[in-house]
Amino acid sequence: MNYKSATMKLNTRNIIVCCIAAFIAMLSACEIDAPLQQNWFDADEYYAGGATTIFDATSAAFSSPAANLAIHNLEKHFEGDLTFEQTYVTAPSDILGGLGPVFNNTSCVSCHTLDGRGKEPSVFRVSLPGIAANGGPLAIPLFGTQMQDKAIFGVDAEGDISIAYTEETFYFADGKPYTLRKPVYTFSGTYIAIPGNALLSVRVAPPVFGLGLLESIPEDDIVGYADVSDADGDGISGKPNYVWDAKENVAALGRFGWKANQPHLNQQTAGAFSEDMGITNPLFPTESCFGQTQYDGLNDDTEIDDYKLDVTSFYTKTLAVPAPRDLEDPDVMLGKQLFYEANCNSCHKPSWQTGVAEIPELSNQKIYPYSDMLLHDMGEGLADHRPDFLADGNEWKTRPLWGIGMTQIANGHTVFLHDGRARNIEEAILWHGGEAESSKEYYRQLSESERKAMLQFLNAL
């Protein structure tokens, strides 16, 4: 896309945004006949990503540049888009060489389909009980902290994980049954024996849009929202994770990953290049299989440079947030009221204000991610029993809910939770436990029409 077509595209979006805003203002002036305690419609919430928001309810909803990008940043975004979609191959290719020797996938987009949520588990975290020198998980000798299930020609993959499911039937308070499936994981085909006390945590790739906005929330605001000792007695704590910043060699607030185990998007991106694709880079210049039989013995230049790492990270920082839909619908407003009455908003904090960001377009934006960016005990049912820095085996970071209702359209499925066990949003709710047990039980006690209303609200986000 050239500058002219990109500018025309942005101008068209701005016109659409203005028209939608006027329509929303007209609707909000009307009286809505619904069993609500108050008017739960907030027109501002249509701009879930502030000025970065796009109004696109198509399969491209997760894959567009922020609507407010200046032309030079739009150019950089499109450069990053290319690197995000590039497929890497085995060295010594002059173009996109360096894959492996062991890896999980060949490109970023292979896991993050259309910049959204993966359908199948693609990453397998492994470790031993204990804590590494940097405070993180303790690596398994000759496996590291991630099992790579693929390898280049002539090299053994580290192993594979087979997944089977058991199903159990439960009942809502009104007697309607529902079924939850629980995954059972088994190591298979490992190139050497796995220790009997190995810890495993399986991951589905999360969406990557809106991440720059989350990175721009002031640290003091996130930490200030935490309530580690549950001082207010509401049963919800919320704990920040502090993780190792490999560039600065200090502990830093964790923001990204299922357990908030990455401090910033540059490290998140560099770690994915290194562990997921076996691509060495300036932040992680050593092959992930160093010291193993798969290691090629080459200690040469990194396979991508600072610039490629930077533009790829920039791409994830500047993807637009899709606007919600139908927030003024009476059933959606009722669902929002029930969401609050269930206390879901304590963890899925609706809004934040970004601070001064390195990318000016992300600065000082009111956003609606529906996440507190903190760790919570989600109960034994979702526990992986694998600690990750300060996150224990029961704790997970609150996932943002923005865009969740577009998953089917953008990614072709409705698979949720860290390992994809939930086949739809309702199953994801019903897997909640621990600090969220009372909220889950509130939902279970609702009538069928009320449950439908809450799901309509979530699908509107």
C-alpha positions in Angstrom: 0.0 0.0 0.0 1.5 3.4 -1.0 1.2 6.7 1.0 -1.7 8.0 -1.2 -3.9 4.9 -0.8 -3.1 4.7 2.9 -4.0 8.3 3.5 -7.3 7.9 1.5 -8.0 4.9 3.6 -7.5 6.8 6.9 -9.5 9.7 5.7 -12.4 7.4 4.8 -12.2 5.9 8.2 -12.3 9.3 9.9 -15.5 10.2 8.0 -17.1 6.8 9.0 -16.1 7.5 12.6 -17.8 10.9 12.6 -21.0 9.5 11.1 -21.1 6.7 13.7 -20.5 9.2 16.5 -23.4 11.3 15.4 -25.7 8.3 15.1 -24.7 7.2 18.6 -25.4 10.6 20.0 -28.9 10.5 18.5 -29.6 7.0 19.9 -28.4 8.0 23.4 -31.0 10.8 23.4 -33.8 8.2 23.1 -35.4 6.5 26.0 -34.8 2.8 26.0 -37.5 0.6 27.5 -35.5 -2.2 29.4 -35.4 -3.6 32.9 -32.2 -1.6 33.8 -31.3 0.1 37.0 -29.7 2.9 35.0 -28.7 3.7 31.4 -25.6 1.5 30.9 -24.9 2.9 27.5 -21.7 4.9 27.2 -21.0 6.3 23.8 -17.4 6.9 24.6 -16.9 3.2 24.9 -17.3 2.8 21.2 -13.7 4.2 21.0 -12.3 1.1 22.8 -8.8 2.0 21.7 -9.2 5.8 22.0 -8.1 7.5 18.8 -6.5 4.3 17.5 -10.0 2.7 17.2 -11.2 1.4 13.8 -14.9 0.7 12.9 -14.4 -2.6 11.1 -16.6 -5.7 11.8 -15.0 -7.8 9.1 -12.2 -10.4 9.1 -9.8 -7.5 9.1 -10.9 -6.3 12.5 -7.7 -7.3 14.2 -5.3 -6.5 11.4 -5.5 -2.8 10.6 -3.1 0.0 11.6 -4.2 2.4 14.3 -6.6 5.0 12.8 -4.5 8.0 14.0 -1.0 7.0 12.8 1.0 9.7 11.2 2.2 8.9 7.7 5.8 8.1 8.7 4.6 5.7 11.5 2.1 4.2 9.0 5.0 3.4 6.8 6.9 1.7 9.6 3.8 -0.2 10.6 3.5 -1.7 7.1 7.2 -2.6 7.2 6.5 -4.5 10.5 3.4 -6.1 8.9 5.7 -7.7 6.3 8.1 -9.1 8.9 5.2 -10.4 11.0 3.9 -12.4 8.0 7.3 -13.5 6.6 8.0 -17.3 6.6 11.5 -18.2 7.7 13.5 -21.0 6.2 16.6 -23.0 6.9 20.0 -21.4 6.6 22.1 -20.7 4.6 19.3 -19.0 2.5 20.1 -15.4 1.7 16.5 -14.4 2.2 14.7 -15.1 5.6 17.2 -17.8 6.5 18.0 -18.9 10.1 14.9 -21.0 11.1 15.6 -23.5 13.9 17.4 -25.8 14.3 14.4 -26.5 16.6 11.2 -24.4 16.5 7.4 -24.3 17.0 6.4 -22.4 13.9 7.9 -20.6 10.9 6.2 -17.2 11.2 4.5 -14.9 13.6 1.2 -15.0 11.8 1.2 -18.8 11.8 0.3 -18.7 15.4 -1.5 -15.3 15.6 -3.9 -15.8 12.7 -4.9 -12.4 11.2 -3.3 -10.9 14.4 -5.9 -12.7 16.5 -6.3 -15.7 18.7 -4.9 -19.1 17.9 -7.2 -22.1 17.7 -4.8 -24.9 18.7 -2.0 -24.8 21.4 1.2 -23.8 19.7 3.7 -23.2 22.6 4.7 -25.7 25.3 6.3 -24.2 28.4 8.4 -26.6 30.5 10.5 -26.3 33.6 11.5 -28.0 36.8 10.3 -27.1 40.3 12.5 -24.3 41.6 13.6 -20.8 40.6 16.2 -19.7 38.1 18.9 -17.1 38.9 16.8 -14.4 37.2 13.8 -15.3 39.3 12.0 -17.1 36.5 11.2 -20.7 35.8 14.0 -23.3 36.2 15.0 -24.7 32.9 15.0 -28.5 32.2 18.6 -29.5 31.2 18.7 -30.1 27.4 15.2 -28.8 27.0 15.2 -25.3 28.3 11.9 -23.6 29.3 10.0 -24.3 26.1 9.7 -27.5 24.1 10.1 -27.1 20.4 8.1 -29.8 18.6 9.5 -29.2 15.1 13.1 -29.2 13.7 14.9 -28.6 10.4 15.8 -31.5 8.1 18.2 -33.9 9.7 17.7 -32.6 13.3 15.5 -34.2 16.0 12.7 -32.1 17.4 12.8 -31.9 21.2 9.5 -33.8 21.5 5.8 -33.4 21.2 2.8 -33.0 23.5 -0.3 -35.2 22.9 -3.6 -33.8 24.0 -6.7 -35.8 25.0 -9.9 -34.4 26.6 -12.2 -35.6 29.3 -15.7 -34.2 29.6 -18.0 -33.6 32.5 -21.5 -32.4 32.7 -22.7 -29.8 35.1 -26.0 -27.9 35.6 -27.1 -24.3 35.8 -29.4 -23.4 38.7 -32.4 -23.7 36.3 -31.5 -27.3 35.5 -30.1 -26.8 32.1 -27.0 -28.9 31.6 -23.6 -27.8 30.2 -20.4 -29.7 29.5 -16.8 -28.6 30.1 -13.8 -30.4 28.6 -10.5 -30.7 30.5 -7.3 -31.4 28.6 -4.9 -34.1 29.6 -1.3 -33.7 28.3 1.3 -36.3 27.7 4.9 -35.9 26.6 5.6 -38.0 23.4 8.5 -38.6 21.1 11.1 -36.7 23.2 14.6 -37.0 21.9 15.8 -37.9 25.4 13.9 -38.8 28.6 11.9 -36.0 30.3 12.5 -35.8 34.1 9.5 -37.2 36.0 9.0 -34.0 37.9 8.8 -31.8 34.8 6.2 -29.0 34.8 4.2 -28.3 31.7 2.0 -25.4 30.7 0.4 -25.3 27.2 -0.4 -22.0 25.4 -2.7 -20.8 22.7 -1.5 -17.7 20.9 -3.3 -14.6 22.2 -4.4 -11.6 20.0 -1.8 -9.0 19.4 -3.9 -5.8 18.6 -3.9 -2.9 21.1 -0.8 -4.0 22.8 1.0 -0.7 22.5 -1.8 0.9 24.4 -1.5 -1.6 27.2 2.2 -1.0 27.3 1.5 2.8 27.7 -0.6 2.5 30.9 1.5 4.0 33.6 3.1 1.4 35.9 2.0 3.3 39.0 -1.6 3.1 37.9 -1.4 -0.7 37.5 0.4 -1.3 40.7 -2.0 1.1 42.5 -5.0 -0.9 41.4 -3.5 -4.1 42.9 -4.9 -5.4 46.3 -2.5 -8.2 47.1 -3.8 -8.7 50.6 -7.4 -8.1 49.7 -7.6 -5.1 52.0 -11.1 -4.2 50.9 -12.4 -7.7 51.7 -14.1 -8.3 48.3 -12.3 -11.6 47.7 -10.4 -10.2 44.8 -6.7 -9.5 45.2 -4.9 -8.7 42.0 -1.1 -9.0 42.1 1.5 -7.5 39.8 4.2 -9.8 38.4 7.8 -8.6 38.4 9.9 -10.3 35.7 13.4 -10.1 34.3 14.1 -7.3 31.7 16.8 -8.9 29.6 17.9 -5.6 28.1 18.2 -3.6 31.3 19.2 -6.5 33.5 16.6 -5.5 36.2 13.3 -6.7 37.5 10.4 -4.9 35.8 6.6 -5.0 35.8 5.3 -7.9 33.8 2.6 -6.8 31.3 2.4 -9.4 28.5 1.9 -13.2 28.2 -0.6 -15.4 29.9 1.1 -15.0 33.3 2.4 -11.4 32.6 5.9 -12.8 32.3 7.2 -10.3 29.7 8.0 -6.7 30.7 7.6 -5.0 27.3 6.8 -5.8 23.7 10.4 -5.6 22.4 11.3 -8.5 24.7 8.0 -10.3 24.0 8.8 -10.1 20.2 12.5 -11.1 20.7 11.5 -14.0 22.8 9.1 -15.3 20.2 11.7 -15.0 17.5 14.1 -17.0 19.7 12.0 -19.7 21.2 9.1 -20.1 18.7 11.2 -19.9 15.5 14.8 -20.4 16.6 15.7 -16.9 15.1 18.6 -15.3 17.0 18.3 -11.6 17.6 20.2 -8.8 19.4 18.3 -9.4 22.7 18.6 -13.2 22.6 21.7 -13.9 20.4 22.2 -17.5 21.4 20.3 -20.4 19.8 17.6 -21.8 22.1 19.1 -25.3 21.7 22.6 -24.2 22.7 24.4 -27.1 24.4 22.0 -29.7 23.0 22.6 -32.2 20.3 20.5 -30.1 17.9 22.8 -27.1 18.2 24.6 -26.4 14.9 27.8 -25.1 16.6 27.7 -21.8 14.8 28.3 -18.7 17.0 27.9 -16.2 14.2 25.9 -13.0 13.6 22.3 -12.8 14.8 19.7 -13.9 12.2 17.7 -10.7 12.4 19.1 -7.3 13.3 17.9 -4.5 15.6 15.9 -2.9 12.9 13.8 -5.9 12.0 13.2 -6.6 15.7 12.1 -3.0 16.2 9.7 -2.8 13.2 8.1 -6.2 14.1 7.6 -5.0 17.7 6.3 -1.6 16.4 3.7 -3.5 14.3 2.2 -5.1 17.4 2.3 -1.8 19.2 0.3 0.1 16.5 -2.4 -2.4 15.5 -5.8 -0.7 15.9 -8.5 -1.8 18.4 -11.8 -2.7 16.8 -14.8 -0.7 18.0 -17.5 -2.5 20.0 -21.0 -2.9 18.4 -24.6 -2.4 19.5 -23.7 -1.1 23.0 -27.0 0.8 23.0 -29.1 -2.4 22.5 -31.3 -3.0 25.6 -30.2 -6.6 26.0 -26.5 -5.6 25.7 -27.0 -2.9 28.4 -28.8 -5.5 30.6 -25.8 -7.8 30.1 -23.4 -5.1 31.1 -25.4 -4.4 34.2 -25.3 -8.2 35.1 -21.5 -8.2 34.3 -21.1 -5.5 37.0 -23.4 -7.1 39.4 -21.4 -10.3 39.1 -18.3 -8.2 40.0 -16.6 -9.3 36.8 -15.5 -5.7 36.4 -13.2 -6.0 39.5 -10.7 -8.0 37.4 -11.8 -7.1 34.0 -11.3 -3.4 34.7 -13.2 -1.6 32.0 -11.0 1.5 31.3 -7.6 3.0 31.7 -5.8 6.2 30.6 -2.5 5.8 28.8 0.4 8.1 29.8 3.0 9.7 27.6 4.1 7.0 25.2 7.2 6.7 23.0 4.8 6.5 20.0 2.8 9.8 20.3 -0.4 8.4 18.8 -0.7 6.1 21.8 -0.3 8.9 24.4 -3.1 10.2 26.7 -5.8 7.9 25.3 -8.8 6.7 27.3 -9.1 3.0 26.4 -11.5 0.2 27.3 -9.6 -3.1 27.4 -11.5 -4.7 30.3 -8.4 -6.0 32.1 -6.6 -4.9 35.3 -3.2 -6.2 33.9 -2.8 -8.2 37.2 -2.5 -11.8 38.3 -5.4 -13.6 39.9 -5.8 -17.0 41.5 -8.2 -18.7 39.0 -8.7 -21.9 41.0 -7.5 -25.5 40.8 -9.5 -26.2 37.7 -7.3 -23.9 35.5 -4.1 -24.4 37.5 -1.0 -25.4 35.6 1.1 -25.8 38.8 4.0 -24.1 37.0 5.3 -20.9 38.6 6.5 -18.0 36.4 8.4 -15.3 38.3 5.9 -14.1 41.0 3.0 -15.9 39.4 2.2 -19.2 41.1 0.7 -22.3 39.5 -2.9 -21.1 40.1 -2.5 -17.5 38.9 -3.1 -16.0 35.4 -3.2 -12.4 34.1 -6.6 -11.0 33.4 -7.1 -11.2 29.7 -8.4 -8.1 27.9 -12.0 -8.6 26.6 -11.9 -5.9 23.8 -12.6 -7.5 20.5 -13.6 -10.9 22.0 -16.9 -10.9 20.1 -15.1 -10.6 16.8 -13.1 -13.8 17.3 -15.4 -16.0 15.1 -15.4 -13.5 12.3 -11.7 -12.7 12.4 -10.3 -16.1 13.4 -12.9 -18.6 12.4 -13.4 -20.1 15.9 -14.5 -19.4 19.5 -11.8 -21.1 21.4 -10.7 -19.4 24.6 -8.5 -19.6 27.7 -4.8 -20.2 27.9 -4.9 -23.7 26.5 -8.0 -23.5 24.3 -10.1 -25.8 26.4 -13.1 -23.4 26.3 -15.1 -23.9 23.1 -17.0 -20.6 23.5 -17.3 -17.6 25.8 -19.8 -19.3 28.1 -17.4 -22.2 28.8 -14.6 -19.8 29.5 -16.9 -18.1 32.2 -17.8 -21.5 33.7 -14.1 -22.5 34.0 -13.5 -19.5 36.4 -12.7 -20.4 39.9 -10.6 -19.2 42.8 -11.1 -15.4 43.1 -13.6 -15.6 40.4 -15.7 -18.4 41.9 -18.4 -16.1 43.2 -18.7 -14.3 39.8 -19.0 -17.7 38.0 -21.6 -18.8 40.5 -23.6 -15.6 40.0 -23.6 -16.4 36.3 -24.6 -20.0 36.9 -27.6 -18.8 39.0 -28.9 -16.5 36.3 -32.0 -17.3 34.2 -31.4 -18.4 30.6 -32.5 -15.0 29.3 -30.1 -13.2 31.6 -27.2 -15.5 30.7 -28.0 -14.7 27.1 -27.9 -11.0 27.8 -24.5 -11.2 29.5 -23.1 -13.1 26.5 -24.6 -10.5 24.2 -22.7 -7.8 26.1 -19.4 -9.7 25.9 -20.0 -10.4 22.2 -20.6 -6.7 21.6 -17.1 -5.8 23.0 
